[in-house]
Amino acid sequence: MTGNNTDNFTKTANRVSIVSIAVNLVLSAGKFLAGIFAHSSAMISDAIHSASDVFSTVVVIIGIHLSSKKADKEHPYGHERLESVSAIILAVVLAITGLSIGYSGIETIKSHEYENLQIPGISALVMAVISIVVKEAMFWYTKINAKKISSDSLMADAWHHRSDALSSVGSFIGIFGARLGYGVLDPLASVVICVFIFKAAIEIFAEAVNKMVDRSCSEDVVNEISKEVEQVENVLALDDIKTRTFGSKAYVDIEIAVDPEMKVLQAHEIAQNVHDLVEKNFPQVKHCMVHVNPFTKNN
């Protein structure tokens, strides 16, 4: 990752994270007050959920800070994988959050506690709507920026916003149902929300683990790289191409074939052209290694 790319990665991630923390703090305070004054236990639980998201975002900031450190003697390939570690931590937190919501809903249904709940006020209903809109907006804002800089942990944080939005949907249904006399809708919605949150956690976890074990780049990316390399002047054949992800970045190993009568200096220049082309046209590639073979009829 070049200096400029690293700076852009860190600045974007930090900006999104700071916005996320500010929004979560304001929302959690608003939900808590609405829950107290409107006598809504669902809204108070939602407020605690929003407050927990602040912890998740702090984990994101730490992970991104560590992954952006320059390569050193002990870590010559850099620290990008630390970002995947933070994504795994967030996935676990997200799974626990989802399971706790589902467990709470099941326990409430089994104990019939919903039959004795005080009817919540309209302010809790309004706050639930505000939370849904704001958290869904934060989900898309964070997701777009996560894709822009290929950040696993920021993408995990985006799904944390979505889980909070779903939690608020559950709160809205529960509060609305309670006001209509159907209190069971509150815990039932929590169970459904649990499934969506847990599914997102599994997907985030799997993606992060894949990047920890050197999974190859997507077939589309490999094909695009191959196509461009084959068009480089004096490259007679592309003998082999291997890719591996490393956190949010990728390494590429390429074997090209050139005229066997070519001088070493000329062959080196061709290899350098391939190297520069790949690293320039594919920003996700941190380093491209090019090996030169003599062209034969078997190529």
C-alpha positions in Angstrom: 0.0 0.0 0.0 1.6 3.3 -1.1 1.9 6.3 1.2 -1.0 8.1 -0.5 -3.3 5.1 -0.5 -2.5 4.5 3.2 -3.3 8.1 4.1 -6.6 8.0 2.1 -7.5 4.6 3.7 -6.9 5.9 7.2 -8.5 9.3 6.7 -11.7 7.8 5.2 -12.0 5.1 7.9 -11.4 7.6 10.7 -13.9 10.1 9.3 -16.6 7.4 9.0 -15.8 6.1 12.5 -16.0 9.5 14.1 -19.4 10.2 12.5 -20.5 6.7 13.6 -19.5 7.3 17.2 -21.2 10.7 17.3 -24.5 9.4 15.8 -24.6 6.4 18.2 -24.0 8.6 21.2 -26.8 11.0 20.3 -29.2 8.2 19.3 -28.6 6.1 22.4 -29.2 9.1 24.6 -32.4 10.0 22.7 -33.6 6.4 22.9 -32.9 6.1 26.6 -34.8 9.2 27.4 -37.7 8.2 25.2 -37.7 4.8 26.8 -37.9 6.2 30.3 -40.5 8.9 29.7 -42.7 6.6 27.4 -42.3 3.6 29.7 -40.9 1.4 26.9 -38.5 -1.4 27.9 -38.0 -2.2 24.2 -36.7 1.4 23.6 -34.4 1.2 26.6 -33.0 -2.1 25.3 -32.5 -0.5 21.9 -30.7 2.4 23.5 -28.2 0.0 25.1 -27.8 -1.7 21.7 -26.9 1.7 20.2 -24.4 2.4 23.0 -22.7 -0.9 22.4 -22.1 0.1 18.8 -19.7 2.7 20.1 -17.4 -0.1 21.4 -17.6 -1.7 18.0 -16.5 1.5 16.2 -13.6 1.9 18.7 -12.5 -1.6 17.7 -12.6 -0.5 14.0 -10.5 2.5 14.7 -7.9 0.4 16.5 -7.8 -2.2 13.8 -7.4 0.3 11.0 -4.7 2.2 12.9 -2.7 -1.1 13.4 -3.2 -2.3 9.9 -2.0 1.0 8.4 1.4 0.7 10.1 4.3 0.5 7.7 6.2 -2.8 7.2 9.0 -3.4 9.7 11.7 -6.0 10.4 9.3 -8.4 12.2 6.5 -7.8 9.7 8.1 -7.3 6.3 4.8 -7.8 4.4 3.0 -5.1 6.5 0.1 -5.3 9.0 -3.0 -5.4 6.8 -4.2 -8.7 8.3 -4.8 -6.9 11.7 -7.8 -5.3 10.0 -9.3 -8.7 9.3 -8.7 -9.6 13.0 -10.8 -6.6 14.0 -13.5 -7.7 11.6 -13.5 -11.1 13.2 -13.9 -9.5 16.6 -16.8 -7.3 15.4 -18.4 -10.4 13.8 -18.3 -12.2 17.1 -19.8 -9.1 18.9 -22.5 -8.9 16.2 -23.4 -12.6 16.7 -23.5 -12.2 20.5 -25.7 -9.1 20.1 -28.1 -11.0 17.8 -28.3 -14.1 20.0 -28.9 -12.0 23.1 -31.8 -10.2 21.3 -33.3 -13.5 20.2 -32.8 -15.1 23.6 -34.4 -12.2 25.4 -37.4 -12.4 23.0 -37.9 -16.1 23.5 -37.7 -15.8 27.3 -40.3 -13.0 27.2 -42.6 -15.1 25.1 -42.2 -18.2 27.3 -42.8 -16.3 30.6 -45.7 -14.3 29.2 -44.1 -11.1 30.6 -45.5 -9.1 27.7 -49.0 -9.4 29.1 -48.0 -7.2 32.1 -46.1 -4.5 30.3 -47.3 -0.9 30.6 -48.6 0.6 27.4 -45.7 2.7 25.9 -46.2 6.3 25.0 -46.2 7.8 21.5 -42.7 9.4 21.9 -41.1 5.9 22.0 -42.8 5.1 18.6 -41.5 8.4 17.1 -38.0 7.7 18.4 -38.1 4.2 16.9 -38.9 5.7 13.5 -36.1 8.2 13.8 -33.7 5.5 14.7 -34.7 3.3 11.8 -34.1 6.1 9.3 -30.8 7.3 10.8 -29.3 3.9 11.3 -30.2 2.8 7.8 -28.6 5.9 6.4 -25.5 5.2 8.5 -25.5 1.6 7.1 -25.3 2.8 3.5 -22.9 5.6 4.3 -20.5 3.2 6.1 -21.0 0.4 3.5 -20.2 2.7 0.5 -17.0 4.0 2.2 -16.0 0.4 3.3 -16.2 -0.7 -0.4 -14.3 2.4 -1.5 -11.3 1.5 0.6 -11.9 -2.3 0.8 -12.1 -2.3 4.6 -13.4 -5.5 6.3 -13.8 -4.0 9.7 -15.6 -0.9 8.4 -17.9 -3.2 6.4 -18.5 -5.1 9.7 -19.4 -1.8 11.4 -21.8 -1.0 8.6 -23.7 -4.2 9.3 -23.7 -3.3 12.9 -25.6 -0.2 11.9 -28.0 -2.4 10.0 -28.5 -4.6 13.0 -29.4 -1.5 15.1 -31.9 -0.5 12.4 -33.4 -3.9 12.5 -33.5 -3.7 16.3 -35.4 -0.4 16.0 -37.8 -2.1 13.6 -38.4 -4.7 16.2 -38.9 -1.9 18.8 -41.4 -0.1 16.5 -43.4 -3.3 15.9 -43.4 -4.1 19.6 -44.3 -0.7 20.7 -47.0 -0.3 18.0 -48.3 -3.8 18.8 -48.4 -3.1 22.5 -50.4 0.1 21.9 -52.9 -2.0 19.9 -53.0 -4.6 22.6 -50.7 -7.2 21.0 -47.7 -7.2 23.3 -46.4 -10.5 22.0 -45.3 -8.8 18.7 -42.4 -7.2 20.6 -40.5 -10.3 21.6 -41.5 -12.2 18.4 -40.0 -9.4 16.3 -36.8 -9.7 18.4 -36.5 -13.4 17.4 -36.8 -12.7 13.7 -34.3 -9.9 14.0 -31.9 -12.3 15.7 -31.8 -14.5 12.6 -30.9 -11.6 10.2 -28.2 -10.3 12.6 -26.6 -13.7 13.1 -26.6 -14.3 9.3 -24.7 -11.1 8.7 -22.2 -12.0 11.5 -21.5 -15.3 9.8 -20.9 -13.7 6.4 -18.5 -11.1 7.9 -16.6 -13.7 9.8 -16.2 -16.0 6.8 -15.0 -13.1 4.6 -12.4 -12.0 7.2 -11.2 -15.6 7.7 -10.8 -16.1 4.0 -8.5 -13.1 3.8 -6.5 -14.5 6.7 -5.8 -17.7 4.9 -4.5 -16.3 1.6 -7.7 -16.9 -0.4 -7.2 -15.9 -4.1 -8.7 -12.8 -5.6 -12.0 -13.2 -7.4 -12.0 -14.9 -10.8 -13.0 -11.6 -12.5 -10.0 -9.8 -11.0 -7.6 -12.6 -12.1 -9.0 -12.5 -15.6 -8.7 -8.8 -15.9 -5.1 -8.8 -14.7 -4.3 -11.7 -17.2 -5.9 -9.8 -20.1 -3.9 -6.7 -19.5 -0.6 -8.5 -19.0 -1.0 -10.4 -22.2 -1.4 -7.1 -24.1 2.0 -5.8 -22.8 4.4 -5.4 -25.7 6.9 -8.3 -26.2 5.0 -10.6 -23.7 4.7 -13.7 -25.8 2.7 -15.7 -23.2 1.3 -15.6 -19.7 2.6 -18.9 -18.2 1.1 -18.6 -14.8 -0.7 -16.2 -12.4 -1.3 -16.6 -8.7 -3.0 -14.2 -6.3 -3.6 -14.1 -2.6 -5.4 -11.7 -0.4 -3.6 -10.1 2.5 -6.2 -8.2 4.6 -7.6 -5.6 2.4 -4.8 -5.9 -0.2 -3.5 -8.6 -2.5 -0.2 -10.0 -3.8 0.2 -11.2 -7.4 2.8 -13.6 -8.7 3.1 -13.7 -12.5 5.2 -15.8 -14.9 5.6 -14.4 -18.4 7.4 -15.8 -21.5 9.6 -13.7 -23.7 11.9 -14.2 -26.7 14.7 -16.6 -25.5 17.2 -14.7 -27.6 16.4 -11.4 -25.7 19.1 -9.8 -23.6 18.6 -9.8 -19.8 18.2 -6.1 -19.6 15.4 -6.1 -22.2 13.6 -9.0 -20.4 13.9 -7.0 -17.2 12.4 -4.0 -18.8 9.4 -6.0 -19.9 9.0 -7.5 -16.5 9.1 -4.0 -15.0 6.4 -2.9 -17.4 4.2 -5.7 -16.3 4.9 -5.0 -12.7 4.1 -1.3 -13.0 1.0 -1.9 -15.1 -0.6 -4.3 -12.6 0.2 -2.1 -9.5 -1.1 1.0 -11.3 -4.3 -0.4 -12.8 -5.3 -2.5 -9.8 -5.1 -0.4 -6.6 -5.9 -3.4 -4.4 -2.6 -5.1 -5.4 0.0 -4.2 -2.9 2.9 -5.9 -4.7 3.3 -7.8 -8.0 6.2 -10.2 -8.5 7.1 -11.0 -12.1 9.2 -14.0 -13.2 10.5 -14.3 -16.8 10.6 -17.6 -18.7 12.0 -18.2 -22.2 9.3 -18.7 -24.7 9.1 -22.2 -26.2 6.6 -24.1 -28.4 5.1 -25.7 -25.3 4.0 -22.3 -23.9 
